[in-house]
Amino acid sequence: MNTFIPDGEPIGARLRAVQQRIAQAEQRFGRIPGAVTLLAVSKGWPVSALHAARAAGQTLFGESYLQEALPKIGALHNQGIEWHFIGPLQSNKTKQIAQHFSWVHGLDRESIARRFSAQRSALLPPLNICLQINAGDEAQKQGIDVRDLAALERLAESVRELPHIKLRGLMTIPAPRQTFDEQRRLFSVVREVFERLNQNGWGLDTLSMGMSNDMEAAIAEGATLVRIGSAIFDG
Ligand SMILES: *Cc1c(COP(=O)(O)O)cnc(C)c1O
């Protein structure tokens, strides 16, 4: 549970409180002010909640389930929203994701990358891609093992060579951890791989990590985008 905002606060107030948490963490951990972007994760929340967040200035929204997302995208069209797909990827869903979203955060196999490349319209900007990293959770099936740098670079290579998609960075979803230090340790492993890739010339600019309960640890370890749902919407 979020301890910063009383239950029942309007979404605009909760959004500002989250922005404040981000700004405070940036300052506390020596990040450049504004270095961390807020993605509002609206999965499971109705269109009215998205309207409220949009009215409060939020423009980046993340959704996890295509069938739920499509009507929301339709209801909020022409409002300057950038849609991020953050859910598990199935090959029978790639076409509509490529049509309706600007970003995909959970790519972990080449076959899906090829589908996105083939299905993304040349009239749209390239689909932005983050590769999903498994930071060492045995129970997690999704994501490339953080210890397998060779596999990661092979996938990065194929994404780089494909048209209509653009490799932007890495994302990770660690299982919940009890303490700040445990949260931070997992994020630091992903950060090291991110820095390794950039030392090898990849030029990645996005490290997508941190949710409502671990965003400070993620910001401490270099997150450039935090994906926040319940702290904004679960009033
Ligand atoms: C639901 C979800 C989030 C947001 O989680 P909260 O704990 O509600 O902030 C972030 N990332 C992914 C991939 C999610 O599925």
The ligand as an ORCA input file, in Angstrom:
! r2SCAN-3c Opt
* xyz 0 1
  C       0.728     -3.611    -13.295
  C       2.105     -3.319    -13.742
  C       2.827     -2.214    -13.257
  C       2.284     -1.280    -12.188
  O       2.337     -1.889    -10.951
  P       1.871     -1.104     -9.617
  O       2.427     -1.919     -8.527
  O       0.393     -1.048     -9.662
  O       2.484      0.269     -9.679
  C       4.085     -1.981    -13.773
  N       4.630     -2.784    -14.706
  C       3.983     -3.857    -15.195
  C       4.643     -4.699    -16.224
  C       2.708     -4.146    -14.725
  O       2.075     -5.234    -15.212
*
